[in-house]
Amino acid sequence: MEIDPRAQLIEWPSTSLGVNGRMYIYTPPEYDPDGPALPVVYLLRGHEREWINRREDDSRIGSAIDVYERVRARGEIGPMLLVMPGLASTDNRIPGLLADFIAPQLTDAPGIGHGRFATFFFDEVLPLVEHQFNAHPRARAITGFSLGGYMAIKAVAMRPELFVSVSAYDGSFPYASDCGRRPRRYDTLFTAPMFDPALGRPRNWQQLRDHNPICLLMQADRTALRRISWMIQYGPEHIEPWGSNFYRGEYLLRALATLGIANAAPQAALPDGAHTWAVADRHLEQALPLHYRAFEHIIKKDP
């Protein structure tokens, strides 16, 4: 493990979880707690270390902060905060799914506590970043890789008024033929035991539906969703099912199209993509300018 030293670890007693909450935050050189509020990008995956661990997998060279600094050096973005919240157990065995767990007692993994990860994110992480680090309260973007992509889209579907931009790379999006009924029987995405605390055992199909980003999008305020900038990318079809989430990404784009939402990504399926951190970082490099453009009109209007 090689954590980028430019990231600061923040821990606090979480009332939502009943254990310590955790996140890493990067503040750019211009950061002044008493100066102008800065826009913020929330980077989701699971464990708070993943976006800033230079050795998260063998493909990786650098961290999300290196990506940010590269894009900044090209003059494509201005100063912004990067926030990586902990949305999994501290040993990273149990994913939080941006859910308030239905059965937290089904795991003894450290860092789960009450398992109220949705409440934790919306009611603790966002206010803490805005009050303690002077983040702009109306200039928020969110991005994610894999299950982090699932959570990024889910967060926007749950609270579209909170975000101006969203991106996701190779997200793990469940299918939902009819959001009023059970998910497709052949979709085994959330059948693994690591999802038992969040979704119950045996599976609570109502819980699956209630935490399916596609279903949540269909129920959300369409006007609010259309105000958001969207950038969705994923790996190529030829390395399915283990090397990419091509079909799940295509499924999300079809759902967005029914809502009148266009994908701002120059290319959705990356021909040389893979489910790796190197490609997730490449997605972030393309997404950060999109996020910053979404911030600019807010910052100019309400500095």
Contacts in CASP RR format, 6 or more apart in sequence:
PFRMAT RR
TARGET T0000
AUTHOR 0000-0000-0000
METHOD contacts of the structure
MODEL  1
MEIDPRAQLIEWPSTSLGVNGRMYIYTPPEYDPDGPALPVVYLLRGHERE
WINRREDDSRIGSAIDVYERVRARGEIGPMLLVMPGLASTDNRIPGLLAD
FIAPQLTDAPGIGHGRFATFFFDEVLPLVEHQFNAHPRARAITGFSLGGY
MAIKAVAMRPELFVSVSAYDGSFPYASDCGRRPRRYDTLFTAPMFDPALG
RPRNWQQLRDHNPICLLMQADRTALRRISWMIQYGPEHIEPWGSNFYRGE
YLLRALATLGIANAAPQAALPDGAHTWAVADRHLEQALPLHYRAFEHIIK
KDP
1 49 0 8 1.000
1 53 0 8 1.000
1 55 0 8 1.000
2 53 0 8 1.000
2 54 0 8 1.000
2 55 0 8 1.000
3 24 0 8 1.000
3 49 0 8 1.000
3 52 0 8 1.000
3 53 0 8 1.000
3 54 0 8 1.000
4 26 0 8 1.000
4 52 0 8 1.000
4 53 0 8 1.000
4 54 0 8 1.000
4 62 0 8 1.000
4 63 0 8 1.000
4 64 0 8 1.000
4 65 0 8 1.000
4 66 0 8 1.000
6 26 0 8 1.000
6 65 0 8 1.000
7 24 0 8 1.000
7 25 0 8 1.000
7 26 0 8 1.000
7 52 0 8 1.000
7 63 0 8 1.000
7 65 0 8 1.000
7 82 0 8 1.000
7 84 0 8 1.000
8 24 0 8 1.000
8 25 0 8 1.000
8 26 0 8 1.000
8 27 0 8 1.000
9 22 0 8 1.000
9 23 0 8 1.000
9 24 0 8 1.000
9 48 0 8 1.000
10 22 0 8 1.000
10 23 0 8 1.000
10 24 0 8 1.000
10 25 0 8 1.000
10 128 0 8 1.000
11 20 0 8 1.000
11 21 0 8 1.000
11 22 0 8 1.000
12 20 0 8 1.000
12 21 0 8 1.000
12 124 0 8 1.000
12 128 0 8 1.000
13 20 0 8 1.000
13 21 0 8 1.000
14 20 0 8 1.000
14 21 0 8 1.000
14 120 0 8 1.000
14 124 0 8 1.000
15 124 0 8 1.000
16 114 0 8 1.000
16 115 0 8 1.000
16 116 0 8 1.000
16 117 0 8 1.000
16 119 0 8 1.000
16 120 0 8 1.000
16 123 0 8 1.000
16 124 0 8 1.000
17 111 0 8 1.000
17 112 0 8 1.000
17 113 0 8 1.000
17 114 0 8 1.000
17 115 0 8 1.000
17 116 0 8 1.000
17 117 0 8 1.000
17 120 0 8 1.000
18 113 0 8 1.000
18 114 0 8 1.000
19 110 0 8 1.000
19 111 0 8 1.000
19 112 0 8 1.000
19 113 0 8 1.000
20 111 0 8 1.000
21 86 0 8 1.000
21 111 0 8 1.000
21 120 0 8 1.000
21 124 0 8 1.000
22 48 0 8 1.000
22 85 0 8 1.000
22 86 0 8 1.000
22 90 0 8 1.000
23 48 0 8 1.000
23 83 0 8 1.000
23 84 0 8 1.000
23 85 0 8 1.000
23 86 0 8 1.000
23 125 0 8 1.000
24 48 0 8 1.000
24 49 0 8 1.000
24 51 0 8 1.000
24 52 0 8 1.000
24 83 0 8 1.000
24 84 0 8 1.000
25 81 0 8 1.000
25 82 0 8 1.000
25 83 0 8 1.000
25 84 0 8 1.000
25 129 0 8 1.000
25 133 0 8 1.000
26 52 0 8 1.000
26 64 0 8 1.000
26 65 0 8 1.000
26 68 0 8 1.000
26 81 0 8 1.000
26 82 0 8 1.000
26 83 0 8 1.000
27 81 0 8 1.000
27 133 0 8 1.000
28 38 0 8 1.000
28 68 0 8 1.000
28 72 0 8 1.000
28 78 0 8 1.000
28 79 0 8 1.000
28 80 0 8 1.000
28 81 0 8 1.000
29 79 0 8 1.000
30 38 0 8 1.000
30 79 0 8 1.000
31 38 0 8 1.000
31 79 0 8 1.000
31 81 0 8 1.000
31 133 0 8 1.000
31 134 0 8 1.000
32 134 0 8 1.000
33 133 0 8 1.000
33 134 0 8 1.000
34 134 0 8 1.000
35 134 0 8 1.000
36 303 0 8 1.000
37 134 0 8 1.000
37 135 0 8 1.000
37 136 0 8 1.000
37 137 0 8 1.000
37 139 0 8 1.000
37 303 0 8 1.000
38 79 0 8 1.000
38 80 0 8 1.000
38 81 0 8 1.000
38 134 0 8 1.000
38 135 0 8 1.000
38 136 0 8 1.000
38 139 0 8 1.000
39 80 0 8 1.000
39 81 0 8 1.000
39 135 0 8 1.000
39 136 0 8 1.000
39 139 0 8 1.000
39 140 0 8 1.000
39 141 0 8 1.000
39 291 0 8 1.000
39 292 0 8 1.000
39 295 0 8 1.000
39 298 0 8 1.000
39 299 0 8 1.000
40 80 0 8 1.000
40 81 0 8 1.000
40 82 0 8 1.000
40 83 0 8 1.000
40 129 0 8 1.000
40 135 0 8 1.000
40 136 0 8 1.000
40 139 0 8 1.000
40 140 0 8 1.000
40 141 0 8 1.000
41 80 0 8 1.000
41 81 0 8 1.000
41 82 0 8 1.000
41 83 0 8 1.000
41 140 0 8 1.000
41 141 0 8 1.000
41 142 0 8 1.000
41 143 0 8 1.000
41 288 0 8 1.000
41 291 0 8 1.000
42 83 0 8 1.000
42 84 0 8 1.000
42 85 0 8 1.000
42 125 0 8 1.000
42 140 0 8 1.000
42 141 0 8 1.000
42 142 0 8 1.000
42 143 0 8 1.000
42 152 0 8 1.000
42 155 0 8 1.000
43 51 0 8 1.000
43 64 0 8 1.000
43 82 0 8 1.000
43 83 0 8 1.000
43 84 0 8 1.000
43 143 0 8 1.000
43 144 0 8 1.000
43 284 0 8 1.000
44 84 0 8 1.000
44 85 0 8 1.000
44 87 0 8 1.000
44 98 0 8 1.000
44 142 0 8 1.000
44 143 0 8 1.000
44 144 0 8 1.000
44 145 0 8 1.000
44 148 0 8 1.000
44 149 0 8 1.000
44 151 0 8 1.000
44 152 0 8 1.000
44 155 0 8 1.000
45 51 0 8 1.000
45 84 0 8 1.000
45 144 0 8 1.000
45 145 0 8 1.000
45 146 0 8 1.000
45 147 0 8 1.000
45 148 0 8 1.000
46 86 0 8 1.000
46 87 0 8 1.000
46 88 0 8 1.000
46 92 0 8 1.000
46 95 0 8 1.000
46 96 0 8 1.000
46 147 0 8 1.000
46 148 0 8 1.000
46 151 0 8 1.000
47 86 0 8 1.000
47 88 0 8 1.000
47 90 0 8 1.000
47 92 0 8 1.000
48 84 0 8 1.000
48 85 0 8 1.000
48 86 0 8 1.000
48 87 0 8 1.000
49 56 0 8 1.000
49 84 0 8 1.000
50 56 0 8 1.000
50 84 0 8 1.000
50 277 0 8 1.000
51 63 0 8 1.000
51 64 0 8 1.000
51 82 0 8 1.000
51 84 0 8 1.000
52 63 0 8 1.000
52 64 0 8 1.000
52 65 0 8 1.000
52 84 0 8 1.000
53 63 0 8 1.000
54 60 0 8 1.000
54 61 0 8 1.000
54 62 0 8 1.000
54 63 0 8 1.000
56 277 0 8 1.000
57 276 0 8 1.000
57 277 0 8 1.000
57 278 0 8 1.000
59 274 0 8 1.000
59 276 0 8 1.000
59 277 0 8 1.000
59 278 0 8 1.000
59 279 0 8 1.000
60 276 0 8 1.000
60 277 0 8 1.000
60 278 0 8 1.000
60 281 0 8 1.000
61 278 0 8 1.000
62 281 0 8 1.000
63 281 0 8 1.000
64 82 0 8 1.000
64 84 0 8 1.000
64 281 0 8 1.000
64 284 0 8 1.000
65 82 0 8 1.000
66 281 0 8 1.000
67 281 0 8 1.000
67 284 0 8 1.000
67 285 0 8 1.000
67 288 0 8 1.000
68 77 0 8 1.000
68 80 0 8 1.000
68 82 0 8 1.000
68 288 0 8 1.000
70 285 0 8 1.000
71 77 0 8 1.000
71 285 0 8 1.000
71 288 0 8 1.000
71 289 0 8 1.000
72 78 0 8 1.000
72 79 0 8 1.000
76 288 0 8 1.000
76 289 0 8 1.000
76 292 0 8 1.000
77 288 0 8 1.000
77 289 0 8 1.000
77 291 0 8 1.000
77 292 0 8 1.000
78 292 0 8 1.000
80 291 0 8 1.000
80 292 0 8 1.000
80 295 0 8 1.000
81 129 0 8 1.000
81 133 0 8 1.000
81 135 0 8 1.000
83 125 0 8 1.000
83 129 0 8 1.000
83 135 0 8 1.000
85 120 0 8 1.000
85 121 0 8 1.000
85 125 0 8 1.000
87 95 0 8 1.000
87 96 0 8 1.000
87 97 0 8 1.000
87 98 0 8 1.000
87 117 0 8 1.000
87 120 0 8 1.000
87 121 0 8 1.000
87 148 0 8 1.000
87 151 0 8 1.000
88 94 0 8 1.000
88 95 0 8 1.000
88 96 0 8 1.000
89 96 0 8 1.000
89 107 0 8 1.000
89 109 0 8 1.000
89 110 0 8 1.000
89 111 0 8 1.000
89 112 0 8 1.000
90 109 0 8 1.000
90 110 0 8 1.000
90 111 0 8 1.000
91 109 0 8 1.000
91 110 0 8 1.000
93 107 0 8 1.000
93 109 0 8 1.000
93 194 0 8 1.000
94 107 0 8 1.000
94 109 0 8 1.000
94 112 0 8 1.000
94 194 0 8 1.000
94 197 0 8 1.000
94 198 0 8 1.000
95 147 0 8 1.000
95 194 0 8 1.000
95 195 0 8 1.000
95 198 0 8 1.000
96 115 0 8 1.000
96 117 0 8 1.000
96 151 0 8 1.000
96 198 0 8 1.000
97 117 0 8 1.000
97 147 0 8 1.000
97 150 0 8 1.000
97 151 0 8 1.000
97 154 0 8 1.000
97 195 0 8 1.000
97 198 0 8 1.000
97 199 0 8 1.000
97 211 0 8 1.000
98 117 0 8 1.000
98 118 0 8 1.000
98 121 0 8 1.000
98 150 0 8 1.000
98 151 0 8 1.000
98 154 0 8 1.000
98 155 0 8 1.000
98 158 0 8 1.000
98 211 0 8 1.000
99 117 0 8 1.000
99 118 0 8 1.000
99 198 0 8 1.000
99 199 0 8 1.000
99 207 0 8 1.000
99 211 0 8 1.000
100 115 0 8 1.000
100 116 0 8 1.000
100 117 0 8 1.000
100 118 0 8 1.000
100 119 0 8 1.000
101 112 0 8 1.000
101 114 0 8 1.000
101 115 0 8 1.000
101 116 0 8 1.000
101 117 0 8 1.000
101 197 0 8 1.000
101 198 0 8 1.000
102 197 0 8 1.000
102 198 0 8 1.000
102 199 0 8 1.000
102 200 0 8 1.000
102 204 0 8 1.000
102 207 0 8 1.000
103 196 0 8 1.000
103 197 0 8 1.000
103 198 0 8 1.000
103 199 0 8 1.000
103 200 0 8 1.000
103 201 0 8 1.000
104 112 0 8 1.000
104 113 0 8 1.000
104 114 0 8 1.000
104 115 0 8 1.000
104 197 0 8 1.000
105 197 0 8 1.000
106 196 0 8 1.000
106 197 0 8 1.000
106 200 0 8 1.000
106 201 0 8 1.000
107 196 0 8 1.000
107 197 0 8 1.000
112 197 0 8 1.000
115 197 0 8 1.000
118 158 0 8 1.000
121 155 0 8 1.000
122 155 0 8 1.000
122 158 0 8 1.000
122 159 0 8 1.000
122 162 0 8 1.000
126 140 0 8 1.000
126 162 0 8 1.000
129 135 0 8 1.000
130 136 0 8 1.000
130 137 0 8 1.000
136 295 0 8 1.000
136 298 0 8 1.000
136 299 0 8 1.000
136 302 0 8 1.000
138 164 0 8 1.000
138 298 0 8 1.000
138 302 0 8 1.000
139 164 0 8 1.000
139 295 0 8 1.000
139 298 0 8 1.000
139 299 0 8 1.000
140 162 0 8 1.000
140 163 0 8 1.000
140 164 0 8 1.000
141 163 0 8 1.000
141 164 0 8 1.000
141 165 0 8 1.000
141 166 0 8 1.000
141 167 0 8 1.000
141 291 0 8 1.000
141 294 0 8 1.000
141 295 0 8 1.000
142 152 0 8 1.000
142 155 0 8 1.000
142 156 0 8 1.000
142 163 0 8 1.000
142 165 0 8 1.000
142 166 0 8 1.000
142 167 0 8 1.000
143 149 0 8 1.000
143 152 0 8 1.000
143 166 0 8 1.000
143 167 0 8 1.000
143 168 0 8 1.000
143 169 0 8 1.000
143 284 0 8 1.000
143 287 0 8 1.000
143 291 0 8 1.000
144 151 0 8 1.000
144 152 0 8 1.000
144 167 0 8 1.000
144 168 0 8 1.000
144 169 0 8 1.000
144 171 0 8 1.000
144 280 0 8 1.000
145 168 0 8 1.000
145 169 0 8 1.000
145 170 0 8 1.000
145 171 0 8 1.000
145 277 0 8 1.000
145 280 0 8 1.000
145 283 0 8 1.000
146 169 0 8 1.000
146 170 0 8 1.000
146 171 0 8 1.000
146 172 0 8 1.000
146 245 0 8 1.000
146 275 0 8 1.000
146 280 0 8 1.000
147 171 0 8 1.000
147 172 0 8 1.000
148 168 0 8 1.000
148 171 0 8 1.000
148 172 0 8 1.000
149 168 0 8 1.000
149 169 0 8 1.000
149 170 0 8 1.000
149 171 0 8 1.000
149 172 0 8 1.000
149 173 0 8 1.000
150 168 0 8 1.000
150 171 0 8 1.000
150 172 0 8 1.000
150 173 0 8 1.000
150 174 0 8 1.000
150 213 0 8 1.000
152 166 0 8 1.000
152 167 0 8 1.000
152 168 0 8 1.000
153 166 0 8 1.000
153 168 0 8 1.000
153 171 0 8 1.000
153 173 0 8 1.000
153 213 0 8 1.000
153 217 0 8 1.000
153 252 0 8 1.000
154 211 0 8 1.000
154 213 0 8 1.000
154 216 0 8 1.000
155 162 0 8 1.000
155 163 0 8 1.000
155 166 0 8 1.000
156 162 0 8 1.000
156 163 0 8 1.000
156 166 0 8 1.000
156 225 0 8 1.000
156 228 0 8 1.000
157 213 0 8 1.000
157 216 0 8 1.000
157 217 0 8 1.000
157 219 0 8 1.000
157 220 0 8 1.000
157 225 0 8 1.000
158 216 0 8 1.000
158 220 0 8 1.000
160 220 0 8 1.000
160 221 0 8 1.000
160 224 0 8 1.000
160 225 0 8 1.000
160 227 0 8 1.000
160 228 0 8 1.000
161 221 0 8 1.000
161 224 0 8 1.000
163 228 0 8 1.000
164 227 0 8 1.000
164 228 0 8 1.000
164 229 0 8 1.000
164 291 0 8 1.000
164 294 0 8 1.000
164 295 0 8 1.000
164 298 0 8 1.000
165 228 0 8 1.000
165 229 0 8 1.000
165 230 0 8 1.000
165 231 0 8 1.000
165 290 0 8 1.000
165 291 0 8 1.000
165 294 0 8 1.000
165 295 0 8 1.000
166 228 0 8 1.000
166 229 0 8 1.000
166 230 0 8 1.000
166 231 0 8 1.000
167 230 0 8 1.000
167 231 0 8 1.000
167 232 0 8 1.000
167 233 0 8 1.000
167 265 0 8 1.000
167 283 0 8 1.000
167 284 0 8 1.000
167 287 0 8 1.000
167 290 0 8 1.000
167 291 0 8 1.000
168 231 0 8 1.000
168 232 0 8 1.000
168 233 0 8 1.000
168 252 0 8 1.000
169 233 0 8 1.000
169 234 0 8 1.000
169 279 0 8 1.000
169 280 0 8 1.000
169 283 0 8 1.000
169 284 0 8 1.000
170 233 0 8 1.000
170 234 0 8 1.000
170 235 0 8 1.000
170 244 0 8 1.000
170 245 0 8 1.000
170 249 0 8 1.000
170 275 0 8 1.000
170 279 0 8 1.000
170 280 0 8 1.000
171 234 0 8 1.000
171 245 0 8 1.000
171 248 0 8 1.000
171 249 0 8 1.000
171 252 0 8 1.000
172 189 0 8 1.000
172 245 0 8 1.000
172 248 0 8 1.000
173 213 0 8 1.000
173 214 0 8 1.000
173 245 0 8 1.000
173 248 0 8 1.000
173 249 0 8 1.000
173 251 0 8 1.000
173 252 0 8 1.000
174 183 0 8 1.000
174 187 0 8 1.000
174 189 0 8 1.000
174 190 0 8 1.000
174 208 0 8 1.000
174 212 0 8 1.000
174 213 0 8 1.000
174 214 0 8 1.000
174 248 0 8 1.000
175 183 0 8 1.000
175 184 0 8 1.000
175 187 0 8 1.000
175 189 0 8 1.000
175 214 0 8 1.000
175 248 0 8 1.000
175 251 0 8 1.000
176 183 0 8 1.000
176 184 0 8 1.000
176 209 0 8 1.000
176 212 0 8 1.000
176 214 0 8 1.000
176 215 0 8 1.000
177 183 0 8 1.000
177 184 0 8 1.000
179 209 0 8 1.000
179 212 0 8 1.000
179 214 0 8 1.000
179 215 0 8 1.000
179 218 0 8 1.000
179 219 0 8 1.000
180 209 0 8 1.000
180 215 0 8 1.000
182 205 0 8 1.000
182 208 0 8 1.000
182 209 0 8 1.000
183 205 0 8 1.000
183 208 0 8 1.000
183 209 0 8 1.000
183 212 0 8 1.000
190 199 0 8 1.000
190 203 0 8 1.000
190 208 0 8 1.000
191 203 0 8 1.000
193 201 0 8 1.000
198 207 0 8 1.000
198 211 0 8 1.000
199 207 0 8 1.000
199 208 0 8 1.000
199 211 0 8 1.000
200 207 0 8 1.000
209 215 0 8 1.000
210 216 0 8 1.000
213 252 0 8 1.000
214 251 0 8 1.000
214 252 0 8 1.000
214 255 0 8 1.000
217 225 0 8 1.000
217 255 0 8 1.000
217 256 0 8 1.000
217 259 0 8 1.000
218 255 0 8 1.000
218 259 0 8 1.000
222 259 0 8 1.000
222 260 0 8 1.000
225 259 0 8 1.000
225 261 0 8 1.000
226 259 0 8 1.000
226 260 0 8 1.000
226 261 0 8 1.000
228 261 0 8 1.000
228 294 0 8 1.000
229 264 0 8 1.000
229 290 0 8 1.000
229 291 0 8 1.000
229 293 0 8 1.000
229 294 0 8 1.000
230 256 0 8 1.000
230 261 0 8 1.000
230 262 0 8 1.000
230 263 0 8 1.000
230 264 0 8 1.000
231 263 0 8 1.000
231 264 0 8 1.000
231 265 0 8 1.000
231 286 0 8 1.000
231 287 0 8 1.000
231 290 0 8 1.000
232 249 0 8 1.000
232 252 0 8 1.000
232 253 0 8 1.000
232 256 0 8 1.000
232 263 0 8 1.000
232 265 0 8 1.000
232 268 0 8 1.000
233 265 0 8 1.000
233 267 0 8 1.000
233 268 0 8 1.000
233 269 0 8 1.000
233 270 0 8 1.000
233 283 0 8 1.000
233 286 0 8 1.000
234 244 0 8 1.000
234 245 0 8 1.000
234 246 0 8 1.000
234 248 0 8 1.000
234 249 0 8 1.000
234 250 0 8 1.000
234 268 0 8 1.000
234 269 0 8 1.000
234 270 0 8 1.000
235 243 0 8 1.000
235 244 0 8 1.000
235 245 0 8 1.000
235 246 0 8 1.000
235 269 0 8 1.000
235 270 0 8 1.000
235 273 0 8 1.000
235 274 0 8 1.000
235 275 0 8 1.000
235 279 0 8 1.000
236 244 0 8 1.000
236 246 0 8 1.000
236 269 0 8 1.000
236 270 0 8 1.000
236 271 0 8 1.000
236 272 0 8 1.000
236 273 0 8 1.000
237 244 0 8 1.000
237 246 0 8 1.000
237 247 0 8 1.000
237 269 0 8 1.000
239 246 0 8 1.000
239 273 0 8 1.000
239 274 0 8 1.000
240 246 0 8 1.000
240 247 0 8 1.000
242 275 0 8 1.000
243 274 0 8 1.000
243 275 0 8 1.000
244 273 0 8 1.000
244 274 0 8 1.000
244 275 0 8 1.000
245 275 0 8 1.000
246 269 0 8 1.000
249 268 0 8 1.000
250 268 0 8 1.000
250 269 0 8 1.000
253 263 0 8 1.000
253 268 0 8 1.000
256 262 0 8 1.000
256 263 0 8 1.000
264 290 0 8 1.000
265 286 0 8 1.000
266 286 0 8 1.000
270 279 0 8 1.000
270 282 0 8 1.000
270 283 0 8 1.000
272 279 0 8 1.000
273 279 0 8 1.000
END
